[in-house]
C-alpha cells in the first residue's frame, strides 16, 4: 500500500513525520535516514552538546518509542539511490523499492570540503552530524591549538566553545569581515570584538596556499606570502550546499536547491520538499523566493507539507528568524537584510540591537544581542509592516509602536 515516504531524517523530515500523525494522517509513513541514529537537533552540536552541557538523549526530537507507537517505519543507516517519479517509487541503495503516494524530500545540505592541496592528507574536522561532533569534542583539551577555517556562525560558535575549554583559537577567513552573508557589518564587527576580548585571534583576508602535516602530527597552514602556522586541530566551517542530487535527477524545478510553493510542494504534484534543500516564497513578508537554513524554517515547512497531505489548515507564514549562542551572549535575528537599508543602533545594559529600515521607514531586519524584548517586538513590526520614526528609534521602546496599531 502506498503512503508517505520521507527522504531525510533530520529536523525537517523527523518533524514532518510527527506532524503528519498530529494532523490526522493515518496511512503508512516511511522515514529514511542515512545516519544510524533517530532524528535529532543539530544546533547544539556546535554549542551545548559540544561543551558537554547536554546529554545525548536531550538531542533527540522524540523519545525512543515514538516512531513505533505512531506506526512510523523508521529506516536508519539507509540511503536512497533514485527517485522514480513516473512510477512513484524510491529505490534504496540495497536495491529495495518503496512505493509512495506522496514523497517528501528533506535531504538538507552537504558540507563544503576544503579544496586546498594537502587537506585530505592532513585531516580536519567538520561539524554537521552527531558523530563529527563527538569526534571533535574528544579533542577539545586545555591548551590545545585549534585553527578554524571559516567565518560563519558555526565557526564562531565552535570558537566560543573551544575558548570555554581552554584552547588557543585562531580563525581564518578569505574576506575582510565575518558573517558576510548573514549579518550586517555592524553586528559582525561587534561579535568580532567580543571574541577578541575572549582571546580569539582573527586572520582575515588570509590566503592559504596549501596544508601539510609535521613529523609531530601538527596541522600546518601555509600562506601565499610564505608564512606558516601550526595547530593541533583544524576545523573547516566554510558553509554547505543543498543536497539536491536526487531532486535534480528526477527533474524537479530548481537550480542549486528545490523550488517549492507555500505548501512546500515542488514542481511535481506528488513531491514535497522541506528545509535547507529548498527555496520558498515568504510572502506576505518578502517578495520572491528565499533559501533559508534554520530550524524555524524547517519546522514551518514540515507543517506546510504535513498539512497539505493531511488536509489540515496550513500554518501562517512566519517572519524568518535565526539565533546563535556565543559565550554568554544570545544573538536573535528577525527578518532578512535588504539592500540600501538605514541602520539604527540601540544600546542597552547587556547588549545591542541593530535595526535596519527600508526607504519608507519600515523594519526589515533586526539583530538583537541579549535583548529578547527587541527581538519579539521586531518580529511583529516586520510582520505588520508598521512605519517607524527613525528620529527616536534609538531609545524609544519598540513595543510602543505596536500599541499604535
C-alpha positions in Angstrom: 0.0 0.0 0.0 1.4 3.4 -1.0 1.8 6.0 1.7 4.2 8.8 2.6 7.9 8.4 2.1 10.2 11.0 3.7 13.8 11.1 2.5 16.0 12.6 5.2 15.6 12.0 9.0 16.9 15.4 10.2 15.0 18.1 11.9 12.7 18.8 8.9 12.0 15.2 8.0 11.6 13.9 11.5 9.2 16.7 12.4 7.2 16.2 9.3 6.5 12.6 10.2 5.3 13.7 13.6 3.1 16.5 12.2 1.5 14.0 9.7 0.2 11.9 12.6 -0.7 15.1 14.6 -2.8 16.4 11.7 -4.6 13.1 11.4 -2.9 11.3 8.5 -3.5 7.6 9.1 -1.7 6.0 6.2 1.8 4.4 6.1 4.8 6.6 6.8 8.3 5.6 6.0 11.1 7.9 7.3 14.5 7.2 5.7 17.7 8.5 7.3 21.3 7.9 6.3 22.6 8.2 9.8 22.4 5.4 12.4 20.6 7.5 15.0 17.0 8.8 15.2 16.2 12.5 14.2 17.9 15.0 16.5 18.7 18.7 16.9 21.7 20.0 15.0 22.2 23.5 16.5 23.5 22.2 19.9 26.3 20.3 18.1 28.4 23.4 18.0 27.3 24.7 21.4 25.7 23.0 24.4 26.4 19.4 23.3 29.9 20.1 22.2 30.5 21.7 25.6 29.1 18.6 27.3 26.4 20.7 28.8 23.7 18.5 27.2 23.2 14.7 27.2 22.8 12.7 24.0 19.2 11.8 24.8 18.4 15.5 25.0 19.3 15.9 21.4 16.7 13.6 20.0 13.5 15.1 18.7 11.3 12.3 20.1 11.7 9.6 22.7 12.8 6.1 21.6 9.3 4.6 21.4 7.7 7.5 19.5 8.1 6.1 16.0 6.9 2.6 16.8 4.0 3.8 18.8 2.9 6.1 15.9 3.5 3.4 13.3 6.3 5.3 11.5 8.6 2.9 9.7 12.0 4.5 10.7 14.8 3.2 8.5 18.2 4.3 9.7 21.5 3.9 8.1 19.7 3.8 4.7 20.3 5.8 1.6 18.1 6.4 -1.4 19.7 5.7 -4.8 17.0 7.0 -7.1 13.5 8.6 -7.2 11.3 7.1 -10.0 8.8 10.0 -10.3 6.8 8.2 -13.1 6.0 5.1 -11.1 6.2 6.9 -7.7 8.8 4.7 -6.2 12.1 5.3 -4.4 14.9 2.9 -4.9 17.2 2.2 -2.0 21.0 1.5 -2.2 20.1 -2.0 -1.1 18.0 -2.4 -4.3 14.7 -2.4 -2.4 11.9 -0.3 -3.9 9.3 1.6 -1.8 6.1 3.0 -3.4 4.7 6.3 -2.4 1.5 8.4 -2.8 3.4 11.5 -1.7 7.2 11.9 -1.3 8.8 14.5 1.0 12.4 15.4 0.3 14.2 16.6 3.4 17.8 15.9 2.4 19.2 19.1 3.9 22.7 20.3 2.9 26.1 18.8 2.5 29.2 20.5 3.8 31.8 22.1 1.5 35.1 20.3 1.8 38.4 22.2 1.9 39.9 22.5 -1.6 43.4 23.2 -0.5 46.2 20.9 -1.6 47.1 18.5 1.2 43.8 18.9 3.1 42.8 15.3 2.8 46.2 14.0 3.8 46.4 16.3 6.8 42.8 15.6 8.0 40.4 18.1 9.5 37.1 18.2 11.4 33.7 19.3 10.1 30.6 19.8 12.1 27.2 18.7 10.8 26.4 15.2 12.2 26.5 13.8 15.7 29.5 11.5 15.1 31.5 14.5 13.9 30.7 16.5 17.0 31.6 13.5 19.2 35.0 13.2 17.5 35.7 16.9 17.8 34.5 17.1 21.5 37.0 14.4 22.4 39.9 16.6 21.2 38.9 19.8 23.0 41.6 19.7 25.6 43.1 22.5 27.7 46.0 24.3 25.9 45.4 22.7 22.5 45.7 24.9 19.5 42.8 24.9 17.0 42.7 26.6 13.7 39.2 27.3 12.3 38.8 28.0 8.6 35.6 29.9 8.0 33.9 32.9 9.4 30.2 31.9 9.7 28.1 31.2 12.7 29.3 27.6 13.1 32.9 28.7 13.1 32.2 31.4 15.7 30.1 29.1 17.9 32.9 26.5 17.9 35.4 29.2 18.6 33.4 30.2 21.7 33.1 26.6 22.8 36.8 26.0 22.3 37.7 29.1 24.4 35.5 27.8 27.1 37.5 24.6 27.2 40.8 26.5 27.4 42.0 26.1 23.8 44.0 28.6 21.9 41.8 29.6 19.0 42.7 31.1 15.6 40.0 31.9 12.9 40.9 32.3 9.3 38.8 33.9 6.5 39.3 34.8 2.9 37.2 38.0 3.1 37.7 41.2 5.1 34.9 40.6 7.6 32.9 38.0 9.5 29.4 36.7 8.6 29.3 38.2 5.2 26.1 36.6 4.0 24.1 36.5 7.2 24.8 39.6 9.3 25.3 43.3 9.0 28.9 44.7 9.1 28.0 46.4 12.4 26.9 43.2 14.1 29.9 41.3 12.6 32.3 43.8 14.0 30.6 43.8 17.4 30.9 40.0 17.6 34.5 40.1 16.5 35.3 42.4 19.4 33.6 40.1 21.8 35.6 37.1 20.5 38.9 39.0 20.6 38.3 40.1 24.2 37.9 36.4 25.0 41.2 35.5 23.4 40.3 34.5 19.8 42.8 35.6 17.1 41.4 36.5 13.7 43.3 36.4 10.4 41.0 37.9 7.8 42.0 38.5 4.2 44.1 35.4 4.6 45.3 33.5 1.6 46.1 29.8 2.4 48.1 28.1 -0.3 48.2 24.5 1.0 48.2 22.3 4.1 50.7 19.8 5.4 51.4 17.8 8.5 54.7 17.9 10.5 56.6 14.9 11.8 55.0 15.6 15.2 51.5 15.5 13.6 50.9 19.2 13.8 48.5 20.6 11.2 50.3 23.2 9.2 48.7 26.1 7.3 50.9 27.6 4.5 50.1 31.0 3.1 50.9 32.6 -0.2 53.3 35.0 1.4 55.4 32.1 2.7 54.2 32.2 6.3 53.3 29.1 8.2 51.1 28.4 11.3 50.8 25.1 13.2 47.8 23.7 15.1 46.9 20.5 17.0 43.4 20.6 15.4 41.8 22.0 12.3 38.1 22.7 11.7 36.6 23.6 8.4 33.4 25.7 8.7 33.2 27.1 5.2 29.5 26.5 4.6 27.3 24.0 2.9 25.3 23.5 -0.3 21.8 21.9 -0.7 21.9 18.2 -1.1 19.7 18.2 -4.2 21.2 15.4 -6.4 18.1 13.2 -6.1 15.8 16.1 -6.9 17.8 17.1 -10.0 17.9 13.5 -11.3 14.1 13.3 -11.3 13.6 16.6 -12.9 12.3 18.9 -10.2 12.4 22.6 -10.8 15.3 24.4 -9.2 19.0 25.2 -9.7 21.1 24.7 -6.6 18.0 23.9 -4.5 14.4 22.7 -4.9 11.8 25.4 -5.7 8.6 24.9 -3.7 5.4 26.8 -3.1 3.5 27.9 0.1 2.5 24.2 0.7 6.2 23.1 0.3 5.1 21.3 -2.9 7.7 21.0 -5.7 7.1 21.2 -9.5 5.8 17.6 -9.2 2.4 17.5 -7.5 3.3 14.3 -5.7 6.6 15.5 -4.3 7.2 18.0 -1.5 10.5 19.4 -0.3 11.2 21.0 3.1 14.1 22.5 5.0 17.6 23.5 3.9 17.3 21.9 0.5 14.6 24.4 -0.7 13.9 27.9 -2.0 10.5 29.1 -0.9 8.2 32.1 -1.0 7.9 34.2 2.1 5.0 36.5 1.1 3.4 38.5 2.6 6.6 39.5 4.3 9.1 39.4 1.4 8.9 39.1 -2.3 10.4 36.3 -4.4 12.0 33.0 -3.4 14.4 32.6 -0.5 16.8 29.9 0.6 16.8 29.7 4.4 18.9 27.4 6.6 17.3 27.5 10.1 15.3 25.3 12.4 12.3 27.6 12.4 12.2 27.3 8.6 12.5 23.5 8.7 9.6 23.3 11.2 7.4 25.7 9.3 7.9 23.8 6.0 7.4 20.4 7.8 4.0 21.7 9.0 3.2 23.1 5.5 3.8 19.7 3.8 2.1 17.7 6.5 -1.0 20.0 6.5 -1.3 19.8 2.7 -1.0 16.0 2.7 -3.4 15.5 5.7 -5.9 18.1 4.5 -5.3 20.2 7.6 -5.3 24.0 8.0 -1.9 25.3 6.7 0.3 27.3 9.2 0.8 31.0 8.9 3.9 32.1 7.2 6.2 33.5 9.9 8.8 36.2 9.7 12.1 34.3 9.2 14.2 34.2 12.3 17.5 32.8 13.5 19.7 32.6 16.6 23.2 32.0 17.7 24.7 31.4 21.2 28.3 32.5 21.7 29.7 32.6 25.2 27.1 34.1 27.5 25.6 36.1 24.6 22.4 35.2 22.7 22.0 36.7 19.2 18.4 36.7 17.8 17.7 37.9 14.3 14.4 38.7 12.7 13.8 39.2 9.0 16.1 39.4 6.1 18.8 42.0 5.4 17.8 44.2 2.4 20.0 46.4 0.2 20.0 50.1 0.8 18.6 49.9 4.3 19.2 52.5 7.0 20.8 51.4 10.2 19.6 52.4 13.7 21.7 51.3 16.7 20.1 50.7 20.1 22.5 50.3 23.0 21.3 48.8 26.3 22.8 47.5 29.5 23.6 43.9 28.4 24.0 44.2 24.6 23.0 46.0 21.5 20.3 45.9 18.7 20.9 46.9 15.1 17.6 47.8 13.3 17.5 48.1 9.5 14.8 50.2 8.0 13.6 50.3 4.4 13.4 53.6 2.5 9.8 54.1 3.7 10.9 53.6 7.3 9.6 50.0 7.8 11.6 47.5 9.7 13.0 44.7 7.5 15.9 43.2 9.6 16.7 43.3 13.3 19.8 41.9 15.0 19.3 41.8 18.8 22.1 40.7 21.1 20.9 39.9 24.6 17.6 41.7 24.1 14.7 39.3 23.7 12.2 42.2 24.1 13.6 44.0 21.0 13.6 40.7 19.1 10.0 39.8 19.8 8.8 43.3 19.0 10.8 43.3 15.8 9.2 40.2 14.5 5.8 41.8 15.0 6.8 45.1 13.5 8.2 43.3 10.4 5.0 41.2 10.1 2.7 44.2 10.4 4.8 46.4 8.2 4.5 49.3 10.7 6.1 52.6 9.8 8.7 53.8 12.4 10.1 57.1 13.3 13.9 57.0 12.8 14.4 60.1 14.9 13.5 58.5 18.2 14.0 54.8 17.4 17.4 54.6 19.1 15.8 55.0 22.6 12.1 54.5 22.3 10.8 51.1 23.4 9.9 49.1 20.2 6.8 47.6 21.7 5.3 51.1 22.0 4.9 51.1 18.2 2.7 48.1 18.4 0.2 49.8 20.7 -0.5 52.3 18.0 -1.9 49.8 15.5 
